[in-house]
């Protein structure tokens, strides 16, 4: 069964305390892994797409990496405005379906 | 401004009363999709559409209908809503892409539906 698992479910950091979020997947034929940010009461906002193992993308304090079994979202020196729920999703080979993980709620305290 | 719009944003209804949630995008995207988001379950795909007149089931299609008569619109229809369809619903769109190129999806602001 195709699965996407995010860990931890929730994470509290102090401002400036770097950390990483994990998204592991067991899918047949990955055709793209996506990271989204979701603020309370809003729709998910696209952050990154990764297509192949070894690929990396960066945006401000965020860096996403991909291996054959998992992806990491590294947050360097986070600020309170980085507080949000971060979602990971994979698009399956041979299908146009998008499968999401359950999300990871990040809280950054000042 | 490029966007996905949904209406209504909030809806409270009763069991069995047919309703439609509209979704429209102004980006000329071929691909559109509906999701529901529930605590502890995350986002789950209901239906998606690759283009006009082409729709397919996602992971949780039971109790829902969709249609794609125009490229920009993708309404979600609940013929006989039940309390277990109380949820937060999102519409999304993207370019279709070919082969391994699967572009990111852009999400609407969400519709919070309560069925009593």
Boltz contact constraints between the chains, C-beta under 6 A:
constraints:
  - contact:
      token1: [A, 31]
      token2: [B, 100]
      max_distance: 6.0
  - contact:
      token1: [A, 31]
      token2: [B, 102]
      max_distance: 6.0
  - contact:
      token1: [A, 32]
      token2: [B, 102]
      max_distance: 6.0
  - contact:
      token1: [A, 34]
      token2: [B, 104]
      max_distance: 6.0
  - contact:
      token1: [A, 43]
      token2: [B, 90]
      max_distance: 6.0
  - contact:
      token1: [A, 43]
      token2: [B, 107]
      max_distance: 6.0
  - contact:
      token1: [A, 43]
      token2: [B, 108]
      max_distance: 6.0
  - contact:
      token1: [A, 43]
      token2: [B, 109]
      max_distance: 6.0
  - contact:
      token1: [A, 43]
      token2: [B, 110]
      max_distance: 6.0
  - contact:
      token1: [A, 44]
      token2: [B, 107]
      max_distance: 6.0
  - contact:
      token1: [A, 46]
      token2: [B, 104]
      max_distance: 6.0
  - contact:
      token1: [A, 49]
      token2: [B, 104]
      max_distance: 6.0
  - contact:
      token1: [A, 91]
      token2: [B, 102]
      max_distance: 6.0
  - contact:
      token1: [A, 96]
      token2: [B, 48]
      max_distance: 6.0
  - contact:
      token1: [A, 97]
      token2: [B, 45]
      max_distance: 6.0
  - contact:
      token1: [A, 98]
      token2: [B, 45]
      max_distance: 6.0
  - contact:
      token1: [A, 100]
      token2: [B, 42]
      max_distance: 6.0
  - contact:
      token1: [A, 100]
      token2: [B, 43]
      max_distance: 6.0
  - contact:
      token1: [A, 102]
      token2: [B, 42]
      max_distance: 6.0
  - contact:
      token1: [A, 103]
      token2: [B, 42]
      max_distance: 6.0
